[in-house]
Amino acid sequence: MNTSIQSSIGIAIAQLNLTVGDLGGNADRIIAAVGRARAAGASLLLTPELALSGYPPEDLLLRPDFYRACAREMQRIADAAVGIVVVLGHPVEEGLQRFNAASVLFEGRVLARYHKRLLPNYEVFDEERYFQAGDETCVFEWQGIRFGLNICADVWESGPATAARAAGAQVLLALNASPYHMGKQALRRQILRERVREAGLPVVYCNMVGGQDELVFDGASFVLAADGELVHQSEPFEEQVDVVRFDGGGWQGGRSVPECGCEEEVYEALKIGVRDYLGKNSFPGAIIGLSGGIDSALTLAIAVDALGADKVRAVMLPSPYTSQMSLDDSREMVRRLGVRYDEIPIEPAMKAFDGLLASQFAGLPADATEENLQARIRGMIVMALSNKTGAIVLTTGNKSEMATGYATLYGDMAGGFAVLKDLYKTFVFRLSNWRNTVSPVIPQNIIDRPPSAELKPDQKDQDSLPPYEILDAIIQAYMERDQSPREIIAAGYPEADVRRTVTLLKRNEYKRRQAPVGIRVTQRGFGRDWRYPITSRYQDEY
């Protein structure tokens, strides 16, 4: 086969922030990208996977009318593809079958169509619920160059890329909706280099960007030459249309971006997750209940960085157990950030509940019931403010708390979006320290002091839980790596801590089912990719 390439073509990578179900809005965004690409000299535009519908559409994909609406908007995009080919990701219904597809559009026509061959059914993906797998390769020629199409999981495993090469492809175009987790960008490049080596093809990898419920798409689209060299890298976490030129087998116009550290990358993911959840769901602003602790402080910093100080309101709800230090630190932080701040003491409500329940609790000792009442009083107040203003309450619990149930249902779990839900407590400290290197918005005292819920005198988190360095490592081993307690103990962790942590994790599944959705930044979060039964008598291996 003659694989020499004499032609030249400008390829636009449309790294777009799209919204599930906003078919008209997504089509408008894609058509605008077509105009920008054409003006920049491109004659081919590549979109992300399921760009038209947004990703993941979930059970919208079970509705026949959804496919009809997609078809109408796809025709509008095809009509706008004048003088330029658009490779569009979209769902399609063909007879009784439904596919995750990529169509090659030009001047009102569909020149070619590819059906995704490898349907992921792991982690946050369940595409086998909705789609049939394709079984054919798609190669099309444009301006003297033969392009092969793959969609996301097709390039994560061997097979489809080499099939495209065997069918005559000279360049591989990969449409993706690849969600972020720590280390994902480097992992993608590693996997794609393996495909490049196998297939001997350069690849243009276009990824989606933006927040969609618990998922964040980080963009970071790229181009690899046939030898695996990175010849272009788009900015992560930003919507953009980049044009690179494939000229006689070589690449021109590519650029590089500096690598981000882990903390900066995670912080950007949390920012875009907050901004898009509120923006795409039309919330006018956010309310955060401050405690003087590190979790609410970091949540406040992220919210202000994502939304602006004018859209964030902080509320301090002190009880008789709230220390003066907590009040002083909270007042200082809101001063630094410039957000609206209110203090609403809850002691009157505590006394009202004490009186209301006195006859019911007569003769019984005080316990966690009274502590939980404080949290629920606070939950009622912040939710009342939310109902009155329309602003959403951002909860402040972290992954360590979600795992062990160290949170109160209808109390500090009350709210609409959990910003730190997938961050271990140890990473909360890391991220807070990193944020202060940008500008010192979190008072150092909040970072340095021992964590406490302040629901009773002299309370510390470590009164009830193992040290967070140990706790988080046990949770990660059990939950993210599926290790048994026996394996965790064999790795050197104290048996008593392992037993307590695993028992708490299993016992509190019912709480997690009632927790608000939160942003996923690890390889496995308590959300779409954690599906454990509430009622279970399984005995772990010790």
Rosetta blueprint (number, residue, H / E / L):
1 M L
2 N L
3 T L
4 S L
5 I L
6 Q L
7 S L
8 S E
9 I E
10 G E
11 I E
12 A E
13 I E
14 A E
15 Q E
16 L L
17 N E
18 L L
19 T L
20 V L
21 G L
22 D L
23 L H
24 G H
25 G H
26 N H
27 A H
28 D H
29 R H
30 I H
31 I H
32 A H
33 A H
34 V H
35 G H
36 R H
37 A H
38 R H
39 A H
40 A L
41 G L
42 A L
43 S L
44 L E
45 L E
46 L E
47 T L
48 P L
49 E L
50 L L
51 A L
52 L L
53 S L
54 G L
55 Y L
56 P L
57 P L
58 E H
59 D H
60 L H
61 L H
62 L H
63 R L
64 P H
65 D H
66 F H
67 Y H
68 R H
69 A H
70 C H
71 A H
72 R H
73 E H
74 M H
75 Q H
76 R H
77 I H
78 A H
79 D H
80 A H
81 A L
82 V L
83 G L
84 I L
85 V E
86 V E
87 V E
88 L E
89 G E
90 H E
91 P E
92 V E
93 E E
94 E E
95 G L
96 L L
97 Q E
98 R E
99 F E
100 N E
101 A E
102 A E
103 S E
104 V E
105 L E
106 F E
107 E L
108 G L
109 R E
110 V E
111 L E
112 A E
113 R E
114 Y E
115 H E
116 K L
117 R L
118 L L
119 L L
120 P L
121 N L
122 Y L
123 E L
124 V L
125 F L
126 D L
127 E H
128 E H
129 R H
130 Y L
131 F L
132 Q L
133 A L
134 G L
135 D L
136 E L
137 T L
138 C L
139 V E
140 F E
141 E E
142 W E
143 Q L
144 G L
145 I E
146 R E
147 F E
148 G E
149 L E
150 N E
151 I E
152 C H
153 A H
154 D H
155 V H
156 W L
157 E L
158 S L
159 G L
160 P H
161 A H
162 T H
163 A H
164 A H
165 R H
166 A H
167 A L
168 G L
169 A L
170 Q L
171 V E
172 L E
173 L E
174 A E
175 L E
176 N E
177 A L
178 S L
179 P E
180 Y L
181 H L
182 M L
183 G L
184 K H
185 Q H
186 A H
187 L H
188 R H
189 R H
190 Q H
191 I H
192 L H
193 R H
194 E H
195 R H
196 V H
197 R H
198 E H
199 A H
200 G L
201 L L
202 P L
203 V E
204 V E
205 Y E
206 C E
207 N E
208 M L
209 V E
210 G E
211 G E
212 Q E
213 D L
214 E L
215 L E
216 V E
217 F E
218 D E
219 G E
220 A L
221 S L
222 F E
223 V E
224 L E
225 A L
226 A L
227 D L
228 G L
229 E L
230 L E
231 V E
232 H E
233 Q E
234 S L
235 E L
236 P E
237 F L
238 E L
239 E L
240 Q E
241 V E
242 D E
243 V E
244 V E
245 R E
246 F E
247 D E
248 G L
249 G L
250 G E
251 W E
252 Q E
253 G L
254 G L
255 R L
256 S L
257 V L
258 P L
259 E L
260 C L
261 G L
262 C H
263 E H
264 E H
265 E H
266 V H
267 Y H
268 E H
269 A H
270 L H
271 K H
272 I H
273 G H
274 V H
275 R H
276 D H
277 Y H
278 L H
279 G H
280 K H
281 N L
282 S L
283 F L
284 P L
285 G L
286 A E
287 I E
288 I E
289 G E
290 L E
291 S L
292 G L
293 G L
294 I H
295 D H
296 S H
297 A H
298 L H
299 T H
300 L H
301 A H
302 I H
303 A H
304 V H
305 D H
306 A H
307 L H
308 G L
309 A H
310 D H
311 K H
312 V E
313 R E
314 A E
315 V E
316 M E
317 L L
318 P L
319 S L
320 P L
321 Y L
322 T L
323 S L
324 Q H
325 M H
326 S H
327 L H
328 D H
329 D H
330 S H
331 R H
332 E H
333 M H
334 V H
335 R H
336 R H
337 L H
338 G L
339 V L
340 R E
341 Y E
342 D E
343 E E
344 I L
345 P L
346 I L
347 E H
348 P H
349 A H
350 M H
351 K H
352 A H
353 F H
354 D H
355 G H
356 L H
357 L H
358 A H
359 S H
360 Q H
361 F H
362 A L
363 G L
364 L L
365 P L
366 A L
367 D L
368 A H
369 T H
370 E H
371 E H
372 N H
373 L H
374 Q H
375 A H
376 R H
377 I H
378 R H
379 G H
380 M H
381 I H
382 V H
383 M H
384 A H
385 L H
386 S H
387 N H
388 K H
389 T H
390 G L
391 A L
392 I E
393 V E
394 L E
395 T E
396 T L
397 G L
398 N L
399 K H
400 S H
401 E H
402 M H
403 A H
404 T H
405 G L
406 Y L
407 A L
408 T L
409 L L
410 Y L
411 G L
412 D L
413 M L
414 A L
415 G L
416 G L
417 F E
418 A E
419 V L
420 L L
421 K L
422 D L
423 L L
424 Y L
425 K H
426 T H
427 F H
428 V H
429 F H
430 R H
431 L H
432 S H
433 N H
434 W H
435 R H
436 N H
437 T H
438 V H
439 S L
440 P L
441 V L
442 I L
443 P L
444 Q H
445 N H
446 I H
447 I H
448 D H
449 R L
450 P L
451 P L
452 S L
453 A L
454 E L
455 L L
456 K L
457 P L
458 D L
459 Q L
460 K L
461 D H
462 Q H
463 D H
464 S L
465 L L
466 P L
467 P L
468 Y H
469 E H
470 I H
471 L H
472 D H
473 A H
474 I H
475 I H
476 Q H
477 A H
478 Y H
479 M H
480 E H
481 R L
482 D L
483 Q L
484 S L
485 P H
486 R H
487 E H
488 I H
489 I H
490 A H
491 A L
492 G L
493 Y L
494 P L
495 E H
496 A H
497 D H
498 V H
499 R H
500 R H
501 T H
502 V H
503 T H
504 L H
505 L H
506 K H
507 R H
508 N L
509 E H
510 Y H
511 K H
512 R H
513 R H
514 Q L
515 A L
516 P L
517 V L
518 G E
519 I L
520 R L
521 V L
522 T L
523 Q L
524 R L
525 G L
526 F L
527 G L
528 R L
529 D L
530 W L
531 R L
532 Y L
533 P L
534 I L
535 T L
536 S L
537 R L
538 Y L
539 Q L
540 D L
541 E L
542 Y L
